[in-house]
């Protein structure tokens, strides 16, 4: 048996958080990307596109499947049966099967609109984290599978989860958000008399390594923030005018409240990262009011 190599997620899997309002669908339904985008748009109240689904799949936030159009010989990582077309001694993926795409294929689809692939992903929970691993692959004498977005399928659960990232403003306001350490003014999420909010690049550098995200992953996530990060925006950017700026105390608070970091490790970032040092006292106040830490 070959040793399994596990790949920890760079981004968290998305989960549904609000009642579904996008039409007649259940979690296990298998939809085309066009159907998924249409239903997600109805649920969210704002456009959700096929590209949004491809980019979310490329980040590993949702799972993407694809129809294969020809039968092919396959082999499993441990020598067992990966797909069985019907006979006990066969190991063949049949034409019309809809296996999970490997992450690399999802990335190619998002970036280029086409993907060649030959491995099959599986999932296993390790130390409480759902990780990908290469479950099997095409036989050596088989050519690559070729996939375009029209071949792709997504299940209802992931449609709901992604749609919740685009819900209308009134739905976002109804969700609980991390409390600010001091009262914020009405124009932004920057506390009164607070230091200057920090840039996306400064946040990414200061929090590099937290939540298993490196600096690039932080930048990518901040560039298209999920709801928990949107709550941390101090000044929303405008294209060609200004970049988005952040309240780092709210980001640190969300990381602790969601179990992705300890309060004292966040404090260490404020103490050692020049980008955050102006916010150190604000963090200390928030930490003392909300966490029981030494």
C-alpha positions in Angstrom: 0.0 0.0 0.0 1.4 3.4 -1.0 1.6 6.1 1.7 -1.1 8.7 1.5 -0.1 12.3 1.2 -2.7 14.6 2.7 -3.2 18.2 1.6 -4.6 20.6 4.3 -7.1 23.2 3.0 -5.8 26.7 2.3 -9.4 28.0 2.6 -12.2 26.8 4.8 -15.1 24.9 3.3 -18.2 27.0 2.9 -21.3 26.1 4.8 -24.9 27.2 4.5 -26.0 29.7 7.1 -29.5 30.9 6.1 -32.7 29.3 5.1 -32.7 28.4 1.3 -34.7 30.8 -0.8 -33.4 30.0 -4.3 -36.1 27.6 -5.6 -36.9 23.9 -5.5 -33.6 22.2 -4.5 -32.3 19.9 -1.8 -28.7 19.4 -0.7 -28.1 16.2 -2.7 -29.4 17.6 -6.1 -26.7 17.6 -8.8 -26.9 20.8 -10.9 -25.1 22.2 -13.9 -23.1 25.4 -13.2 -25.7 27.4 -15.1 -28.5 26.0 -13.0 -26.4 26.6 -9.8 -25.7 30.2 -10.7 -29.3 31.0 -11.5 -30.6 29.5 -8.2 -27.8 31.1 -6.2 -28.6 34.5 -7.7 -32.2 34.1 -6.7 -31.3 33.2 -3.2 -28.6 35.9 -2.7 -30.5 38.8 -4.3 -27.5 39.7 -6.4 -25.7 38.1 -9.3 -23.8 34.9 -8.7 -22.0 33.7 -11.8 -20.5 30.5 -13.1 -17.1 32.1 -12.6 -17.9 32.5 -8.9 -18.5 28.8 -8.6 -15.2 28.0 -10.5 -13.2 30.3 -8.3 -14.7 28.9 -5.1 -13.9 25.4 -6.3 -10.3 26.5 -7.2 -9.9 27.6 -3.6 -11.4 24.4 -2.2 -14.3 26.2 -0.7 -16.8 23.9 -2.5 -16.4 20.6 -4.3 -16.7 20.4 -8.1 -17.5 17.3 -10.1 -17.3 16.6 -13.8 -18.8 14.2 -16.2 -16.3 11.9 -17.9 -17.3 11.1 -21.5 -15.3 7.8 -22.0 -14.7 4.7 -20.0 -11.1 4.4 -18.8 -8.9 2.1 -16.8 -8.0 3.4 -13.4 -6.0 2.3 -10.3 -6.5 3.1 -6.7 -3.7 4.3 -4.4 -3.7 1.1 -2.4 -4.3 -1.3 -5.3 -8.0 -1.8 -4.5 -11.0 -1.0 -6.6 -11.5 2.7 -7.4 -14.5 2.4 -9.8 -16.3 -0.8 -10.7 -18.1 -0.8 -14.0 -19.9 -4.0 -13.2 -17.6 -7.0 -13.0 -15.7 -7.9 -9.8 -12.3 -7.9 -11.6 -12.8 -4.6 -13.4 -11.4 -1.3 -12.3 -12.9 1.1 -14.8 -14.5 4.5 -14.5 -17.5 4.3 -16.8 -18.6 6.9 -19.3 -21.1 9.2 -17.7 -19.6 8.9 -14.2 -19.3 12.2 -12.3 -16.2 12.0 -10.0 -14.8 14.8 -7.9 -12.3 16.9 -9.7 -8.8 17.3 -8.3 -8.0 20.8 -7.0 -5.5 21.4 -9.8 -8.2 20.8 -12.4 -10.5 23.3 -10.6 -7.8 25.9 -10.7 -7.2 25.4 -14.4 -10.9 25.7 -15.1 -11.1 28.9 -13.1 -8.1 30.4 -14.8 -8.3 29.1 -18.4 -11.8 27.6 -18.9 -10.4 24.1 -19.6 -8.6 21.4 -17.6 -6.7 18.2 -18.3 -6.5 15.8 -15.4 -5.8 12.2 -14.5 -6.1 11.9 -10.7 -9.1 11.4 -8.5 -9.5 13.2 -5.1 -10.7 11.7 -1.9 -11.4 13.3 1.4 -10.4 12.2 4.9 -10.7 14.0 8.3 -7.3 14.2 10.0 -6.9 15.9 13.4 -10.4 17.4 13.0 -9.5 18.9 9.5 -11.1 17.6 6.3 -8.1 17.1 4.0 -7.8 16.0 0.3 -5.7 13.2 -0.9 -5.1 11.4 -4.2 -7.4 8.5 -4.1 -6.5 7.1 -7.5 -5.5 7.9 -11.0 -5.9 6.9 -14.6 -3.8 3.9 -15.8 -0.5 4.8 -17.4 -1.7 4.0 -20.9 -4.8 6.1 -20.6 -4.8 9.7 -22.0 -5.9 12.6 -19.8 -9.5 13.5 -19.2 -10.4 16.9 -20.7 -13.0 19.0 -19.0 -14.8 22.3 -19.7 -17.3 24.2 -17.5 -20.3 22.6 -19.3 -19.1 19.2 -18.0 -19.1 20.4 -14.4 -21.6 19.7 -11.7 -22.1 20.9 -8.2 -24.4 19.6 -5.5 -27.2 21.6 -3.8 -25.4 21.8 -0.5 -22.5 23.7 -2.1 -24.8 25.9 -4.1 -26.5 27.0 -0.9 -23.2 27.5 0.9 -21.7 29.7 -1.9 -25.0 31.6 -2.3 -24.9 32.6 1.3 -21.6 34.4 0.6 -23.5 36.7 -1.7 -26.7 37.3 0.3 -28.4 40.7 0.1 -27.3 43.4 2.6 -30.4 43.0 4.8 -29.5 39.3 5.3 -25.9 40.2 6.2 -27.0 42.8 8.7 -29.2 40.1 10.4 -26.2 37.9 11.2 -24.2 38.3 14.4 -20.8 39.9 14.0 -17.8 40.2 16.2 -18.2 43.1 18.6 -15.8 46.0 18.2 -13.6 46.8 21.2 -14.9 50.3 21.3 -18.0 52.1 19.8 -17.7 52.6 16.1 -18.9 55.7 14.2 -21.7 55.5 11.7 -19.6 56.0 8.6 -17.2 53.1 9.0 -16.2 50.2 11.2 -13.2 52.2 12.5 -13.5 52.9 16.3 -13.6 56.5 17.4 -10.1 57.8 18.1 -8.7 54.6 16.8 -5.4 54.3 15.0 -5.4 54.3 11.2 -7.0 51.2 9.7 -4.5 48.9 8.0 -4.1 47.9 4.4 -4.8 44.5 2.9 -1.1 43.8 2.4 -0.3 44.8 6.0 -3.1 42.4 7.3 -1.8 39.6 5.2 1.8 40.1 6.4 0.8 40.4 10.0 -1.4 37.4 10.2 0.7 35.2 7.9 0.4 31.6 9.1 -2.8 31.9 11.1 -5.7 29.8 10.1 -3.2 27.8 8.1 -3.1 30.6 5.5 0.1 32.0 4.2 0.5 35.7 3.2 -0.8 35.1 -0.4 -3.8 33.1 0.9 -4.7 36.0 3.2 -4.4 38.5 0.3 -6.6 36.3 -1.9 -9.2 35.9 0.9 -9.2 39.6 1.8 -9.7 40.5 -1.9 -13.0 38.6 -1.9 -13.9 38.4 1.8 -16.4 36.0 3.3 -18.9 37.6 5.7 -16.9 37.1 8.8 -14.1 39.3 7.3 -16.5 41.8 5.7 -17.5 42.6 9.3 -13.9 43.7 9.9 -13.7 46.3 7.1 -13.0 49.7 8.5 -13.1 51.6 5.2 -14.4 49.9 2.1 -12.4 50.4 -1.0 -13.5 52.0 -4.3 -12.0 51.0 -7.6 -9.5 53.6 -8.8 -9.9 55.8 -5.6 -8.8 53.9 -2.5 -8.1 50.5 -1.3 -10.0 48.6 1.4 -8.7 49.1 5.0 -9.2 46.9 7.9 -9.7 46.9 11.7 -7.2 44.3 12.8 -8.6 43.9 16.3 -11.9 42.6 14.8 -9.9 40.2 12.6 -8.0 38.9 15.6 -11.2 38.6 17.6 -12.9 36.6 14.9 -9.9 34.2 14.7 -10.1 33.6 18.4 -13.9 33.3 18.7 -13.9 30.8 15.8 -11.2 28.7 17.3 -8.5 29.4 14.8 -6.0 31.1 17.2 -5.4 31.7 20.9 -5.8 35.2 22.3 -2.2 35.3 23.5 -0.9 34.3 20.0 -2.9 37.2 18.5 -1.5 39.5 21.2 2.0 38.5 20.1 1.2 39.6 16.6 0.2 43.0 17.8 3.3 43.2 19.9 5.8 42.1 17.2 4.4 43.1 13.9 5.1 46.8 13.1 1.9 47.0 11.0 -0.2 46.3 14.1 1.7 48.0 16.9 -0.5 51.1 16.8 -3.5 48.8 17.6 -1.8 47.0 20.5 -3.6 48.9 23.3 -7.0 48.4 21.5 -6.3 44.7 21.3 -5.3 44.5 25.0 -8.5 46.2 26.0 -10.6 43.9 23.9 -8.7 40.8 25.1 -9.1 41.8 28.8 -12.9 42.4 28.3 -13.5 39.2 26.3 -11.0 36.5 27.1 -9.6 34.9 30.2 -5.9 34.8 29.2 -2.7 35.1 31.3 
